[in-house]
């Protein structure tokens, strides 16, 4: 593998969610450790599953991996980091300032902005504090999905500029309190990231047009901030020899080869590797040690027929949703499981029934318009663009608050609104408007990958607690966005997963997080199932047969242990792009309304 040749001290694996960053980062760490190098594997993903891959409880502290000599791992837990950050700031004033003031500071520190800063604080320490990493020759970073990674890597410059100009008001007082002391560390982090002799950035993609476009965007944005030492890894490529005489396998292979042939020029110029699709889940040391091998393990043809998988389809699930006449439908889950496609399919199914539907996304890497094509009758489409809603919020505040200020006061207000925390407020307000709209029509939301969504829910919870505290002595009736999310008559959360070990475990963890917030997931959707495809067309490819067999264990776990209701969506020969294919994906048998294309 080219990306493993003369590896520098720091290696980052980044890319769109679900492309296999964690598996490749773990396999790289295992290979380097096996060569006698001392390795620290670090995950900066808010929804990390490094521990699941190794079958070890890792968490927010450096932990040796028992079965791999020379290897330790660390999962930067944003919530734990934020709590430690809050404690450091609040401890010196507790008992000194009045209790009410201390509580106010704690409330300022309860939002997603603080969580991001705190996690970044730990991340930069690993890049710059030699004492923390002196025992290791290589530090391997399994980064979060692309949008989060871009923001994480750009944050040093954003915060440095913000601090240099002395901006900030009470809304950012808590989060910014610990930053002024960190300027030198952040500058050193930027320098380390931009030094090609110390840092290598590995872009991970799949042989799919959407993930290759995302990799190109990531390449350009990272190159613009000085990270030019990049490699490209195309993961999970279907072996051509495994696609013979099987219609589904041949269709997958054709799709992938077409995507690779049309690869953006910027990616073609990068040194690259391709990793073949494996017949097994990439969990455990045996699987990790085979992942980067030059040859794929041989899979013998199955002589025993696969068990038939009988499960509800997506259209049947939508029948139940449609019965309420309106409401918010949120699709959540790990990156790369197909939330965008399924959100579009659910919206199309609802619109097909003559219902008014608004399809929207909070995922910075989503491609709703490309998935849907021309919107059918009864369906409108939008996107919560963090940059756009932040500019709208700034304009709104300047028009209201700013109108009553003199020139000096308006200049101060404009500085306050350039705070990085302003985006958090603006995105939350846009999210709240979407929730209110669901009181009169259907709103289907394609959410960002798990970690981003949990940070947004943190902001929603912080707002809810603040309103409850303010209204404690009032008799007035109020409904917060969190209260709407907790009401199953107003909000239905659909957890999207693949029939694989890690995505199912992550969806189960997300379900537990939601339940702690008082939100009960309404249903699960198992997407891109080869086992479900086998029920439609017999499989002759041994590779697909083996993957279908592996899936059946996970489908049973979803149906029997995790989900109150669920649907199974097959992997189709043709990509589900456009209204007609989305309806085929959903399993709709009815005839479309006139003019519904």
N, C-alpha and C positions, 0 to 999 in steps of 0.2 A: 504494500500500500504506500503510495507516494506521500500521503499526509503523515506517515509515521517515520519517514526518513529524516535523520538528524533532528529529532524533536527538540524544540526549545523548552525553556523552563515552564512557560505558561502556554496552555492550549485551551482554546475556547471552541465548543461545539454549539452552533446556533442554527436556527431555521424555523420554518413554520411548524406549528404544533403537529405531533403525530408522525413526523418523518423518521423518527428513530434516533434522535439526538442522545437520549439517555442510554440506549443500548450500545451505541457506538462509543460514547464517552466511557462507559463501564468496561467495554471490551478493550479499549485502548489502555485504560488504567491497568487491567489485568495483564495485558501483553507486556507493558513496560515493567510492571512489578515482577513478572515472570523472568524478565531479562536481568533482574537484579537491581533495578532502579528503585529508589525510595519515592513513593507516589502518594500524593494527597488528592483525592477526588472530591470536588465541591459542587453541590447543586445550588444554583440561585433561583430555581423555579419555585414560585409560591406553592405549586402543587407537586412537589418533588416525589418521585417514586424510586429513587436510587436504592433505598432500603428494601423495597419490594423486589427489585431485580436480584439483589444478593441474598434475600431472605434473612436480613439482619436488621434489627432495630437501631437506626443510626441517630437521627435527630440533630439537634442544634449544638453538637459537641463533637470534636474529633474522635472517631471510633475506629479501632483496627478492624479490618475484615478478617475474621478468624481463619478462613481457609485459604487466604492469599497472603503469603509472606510479603512484606515490604509495602503493603497497601493499607491506607486508612481513608476514611470518608467522612464528610461533613455535609449536612443539609442545613442551609441557612433558612431557618424558620422565621418568616416575616413577623408573625405574631409574637414569638418569643423575643426576637430582636427589638420589636417595638416596645414590649413591656420593660426590657432591660434599659432601653433608651429613656423611657418615661421615668423609670426609677432613678436614673442618674441625674435627671434634671430636677425632679420634684424633691428628692431626698434632702438637699441642702436648705430648702425653704420650709419643709414640714416642721411644725413647731415654732417657726420664726414668724411666718405670716399668718394672718387669720385663716381659719379653716375654710371659710367661704372663698377666699382668694385661691387657696390651694386647690380646691375642687374645680374652680374656674380654669386653672392651668391644666389640670388633668383632663378636663373636657376638651380644651384646645388640642391636647395631645392624643385624642381618641380616634382621629380620622385616618383615612387611607394615606394622606400625605405624609404623616408621621411614620406610618408603616413602611412606606417606600424609602424614606430617608434613612430609617434605622437599618433596614436590610442592606442598603447601599453602603452605610458606614462599615458594616462587617466585611462586605465585599472588597472595599478599598483597602482595608487593613491587611487582607490576605495578599494584596498586590504590593504593598509598600512596607509592611512591618517585617523585617527580616527575622526578628526574634520569633514570630509566630510560625514561620515556615522554614526555619533553618534546617530542620531535620529532613526536608524533602528536596529531591532533585527535580521533580516535576509536579506542577499543580495543574490538574485537569478540571476545567469548569464545564459542567453540564448546565447551560444557560436556559432561561425561560423561553417560551415561544417568542417569535420575532419582535412583535410590537413592544413587549416588555423589555427585551434585550436592548433594542435600539434606544429606548428611553433610559435604561440603566447606564448604557455606555455614554450617552450624551449628557447625562446628569452632571458630571464634574464641571463641564464648561458652563452649563446653565446656572448651576449654583454659584460657581466662582464669579461669573459676571454679576449675578444678583447681589452677592456679598460685597464685591468690589465697589458697587455703586451705592451701597448702604441702604438698600430698599427693605421694605417689610413693615407690616403693621401688626396690630394685636391678633389678627386672624392667623398670622404665621409666627407669632411670638414663640409659642411652644416648640413647633417643629424646627424653627431656625436657631433656637437657643444654643444647641450643641454644635452648630455648623461653623460659626466664626472661628473656632479653635482648630478646625479641620482643613483650613485652606491649603496648607503645605502638603498634607496627606493627599488631598484630591488632585493637586497638581502633579504629584509624584505618580498617582494612579494613571492619569492621562498619559504621562511620559512613558510609563511601563507598557500601556496598551498600544502605543504608537511605535514602539521599538521592535522592528522585525527580528532582531537577534534574540529577543526575550519572549515574544508573543507570536503565536500562530492562530489564525482564525479559520476554523473549518466550517464551511457552509454545508449543511446537510439538506438534501432535497429528495423527493421521489421522482420517478419518471412520469410526471404529470405536469401538464401545462401550467396549472395554477401554482404548484409549489416551485416550479422553475422560475416563474415570474416573480414570486415572492423572494426567491434566492437572489435574483437579479437586483431587486429593489434593496435588499439587505446589503448586497455587495456594494452598490453605489453609495448608500448612506454611510456605511462603515468606512469606505475609502475616503469619503469627504471629510471624515473626522480623524483621518490619519492612520486607520487600520488597513494597510495595504497588503500585508502578508497573508493572503487568503488561499485556501484550497477548497475544492468542491468534491463532495462525496454524494453520489446518487445511490440511494439505499433501496433495497427490496425490489430489484429489477427481476422481472419474471424470466427465467432461463428459456431461451428459444427452443432448446431441445425438449423442454417439458410441456411445450404447447402443441405438440403434434396430435392430430386427430381428436382434439377436444374443442368444441365450439367456444366454450367460455374461456378456456386457457388461450386459445388462438386470438380471441377478441381482446383480451387483456394485453397480450404481447403486441398486437398491432397498435393499440392505443399508446402503449409505452414507447414503442419505437418511433411513432409519429411525433410524440412530444420531444424525444431526444433529438430527432432530426431537425426540429424547429427551435432548438435551444437558443436563447438569446446570445448574441455575439460576445457580450461582456463575460458570460460564463464560459464560453468556449475557449477564451484566452487563459483561463485559470488551470493550474495543474489539477487533475481530477482522478477519482477512483470510482469504480462501480462495485456494489455489493449485491450479490444475488439474493433473491427471496428464499427464505429457509422454510422447511416444512414444519418447524416447531416454534413455539413461543420463546421469545428471548428472555427467559427467566432462569436464573441459576448459573453456576459456573460452567457446567458442561456446555450449555448453549452459548455463553459468552465466548468461550474459547474456540468455538467453531465459526463464530460470526465473521471474523476477518480472514478466514482461511481462503486460499486461492481457489479451492474447488468446493462445490456443494455436496453435502452428504447424499448418497444414493437413496432414492425412495422406491421401494418395490411396489408393484401394482397390487391393489387390494383384491382379494378373492371373495371377501364377504361384502354383501351390499350394506350401504350405510342405512342406519335407522332413519325412518322418515321423521322429519321435524314438522309437527303440526302446531301452529301458533297463530294468534290474531295478526292481521296485517295492519298497516298504518291507517288505511281507510276506515277500518272498523273502530280504531281508536278515535279518529276524527268524528265519527258518528256521535260518540258520547260527548265530545267537546262541543259540537255544534248545538246540542240540545239546550244549552244555557243561553244561546242567542247573542251573547257578548262576553268579553273577558280578556284577560291577559294570559297568553300562552308563552312561557319562557323555555327555550331549549338550552340546556346547560351540559357541560361535560368537558373532558380532556380535549386539548387541541388535536385536530386531525381525525376526529371520529365522524365528521360529516354533519355537524350542526347546521351549517349554512344551507346545505342541500335539503336537509330534512325540514328546516324552518320554511324554506320555499315550498316544499311539498305539502306541508300542513296548511300553509296559507292558500295555496292553489286549491286544495281539497275543500276548504271552507268557502272560498269564493265560488267554487263550482256548485255549491249548494245555494247560491244566490245571496250569501251573507256578505256584509260590508267588512272588509279586512284591511288592516294596515300592517305591512310587513316591514320590520326595521331591524337594525343590527347595532350592537355596541362593540363589535369586534373590529379592531383596526386593520386586521388582515383579511376581512371578509370580502367576497366577490358576489354579492347578491345579484347585481344586475346581470352578470355573465351567466349565473346559474339559471335565472328565471327567464331571460330573454324579454320579449314584449309582455308587459303585464296584462293579464286578462281582465274582463269586466269585473267590477266590484273590488278590485285589489289595487292599493297604492303602496309605494315602496319608498323608504327613507333610510338614512344612516345617521347615527349619533357620531358626528365627526368632532373629536375633542378640540381641534384647532378652531373649527367654525363656531361651535357653541361657546367656546371661551371668548372669541371675539364678540359674539352677540352679547354675552354677559357683560363684558367690559363696556360696550356701547350703552347697554341698558343702565348700568350703574352711573356712568358719566352723565347720561341724560337726566337721571333722577337726582342722585346725590350731588353730582357736579354742577347742576343748574343753580344751586343755592350757595355755591362757593365763589370766593374771589380767585384771582389768577394764581396766587400762591397756594391756596387750598386745593384748587383743581390740579395743580402740578403734583402736589403730594398724593392726591387720590390716584392720579395716573400711575405714579410710581408704585403705590400699593397694589394696583391691579396688574402689575407685571410680575407679581409674586408667582412662583411655580405652584403655590397652593390654590391659585385662582381657578386653574383647570379642574381641580377636584370638585370645587363648588359648582362650576358650570356644568360638568358632566352629570353630577347628581341632580341638578335642577332639570336637565333635559330628560333624565331617567324618570323623574317624578311626573313630568308632564305626560310622558308616555303611559305611565300607570293610570293617571286620571282619565286619559282618553279611552281606556279600556272599559269605562263605565257605560259607554254607549255603543261600542262596536267591538269587533275582535281585533286585538293587537297581538301579532306573533313576533316575538323578539328572538333573534339569533344572538346569543351572548358571546362575549369574549371567552377564551379558555378559562378553566376553573379558577386559577389564581386571581386573574383580573376581576372575575365576577364576585369572588369573595371579598375583594377589596371594595368593590362598589357596594356590596351588601353591608360592609363595615360602616361605610359612610351613611347608608340608609339607617342602620341601627343607631349610630351616634346622633343623628338628627331626631330619631324617634325618642331616644332617652332625654334629649334636651327639651323637646316639646312637652313630654310627660312631666318633667320637672317644673317647667314654667307654668303648666296648667294644673298643677297639683291642688291648688286651693280654689280653683275655678269650677263652676258648675257647667261651663260651656262644653258642648259636644265637639269632638275633634276626631279626625281620622288621618293618621300619618301614612306615608307610602309603605312603611313596614307592616302596618296593620292590614293594608290591602294585600300585600304579599302573603301574609299569614292566613288569609281567608280563602279557602279552596273554592268558594263560589265566585270569587273575583279573579283568582290567579291559579293557573295549572302549570306546574313545573314538570317538564319532560326531561329526564336524564338520558342522554345519548351515550352509547358505548359501542364497542366492538366486541365480538365473541372471543376475546383474548384475555389472558390472566390479568395483565397490568391495567388495561382500561376498565375492566369490571371492578377490580379492587379500588381504583381511583374513583369510579362512580359511587361505590359503596361508601368511601370516605367522604365524598361530597354530600351524599345523602345524610350522613351523620352530622356534618357541619350545618346543613340546612335545618335539620331537626333541632339542633341546639339553638338555632335562631327562631324556632317556632314555625318553620316552614316545612310542610310535609309534601315531598314529591308525589305527584299524582300518578305518573307512569314512567316506565323505562322503555327505550327504543334500542334494540340491538340492530345495528346498521351493517351494511355490506357483508351479509352472512353468506359464506360459501355453502354452508349446510342448507340454508333456505333455497339457494340456487339449485342445489342437487334435487330438491323436491320438484323443481320445474323442468329441469333437463338433466338426464343422467350424466355423471362425470366419468371420464375415462382417464384423465390426467392423474397419475399417482400423487403428484405434489398437491393438487387441489383436494383429492380424496383424503389425504392425511390432514390437511388443514381443516377440512369439514369435520373429520372425526374429533380433532382437538376442540373445535367449537362446541360440539354437543355437550361437553362437560360444563362449559361456561354458560350456555343457554339454559341448561337445567338449573344452575346456581341462581341465575337471574329469576327464573320462573318460580323456583321453590323457596328461595331464601331472601331475596332482596326486594322484589317488586310486588306491589299490590295488583298492578295490571301491567301488561307489557305488549309490545308489538315486535315482530321480526321482519326486517327489510332485507331482501336478497341483494347480492352483488349481481348487477346486470351486465350483459354483454356490451351495451352502449352506455356511455356516460349519461347520467340523468340531468341533461341540460335542456331547458325549454319546457313549456307547459305540458305537452303530451307525454314526454318521458318522465316528468315528475309525477304525473298521474299514474303511469305504469309502475313507477317505483312504489307508490302508495298502495297499489293493488286495487284501484278503483275499477269496478265492473260496469258502472252505469254509463249512459251516453252523455257526453258533455252538453251543456246548455247551448242553444243556438248562439253563434258568434264567439264561443269560448274556445280559444285556440292556444 
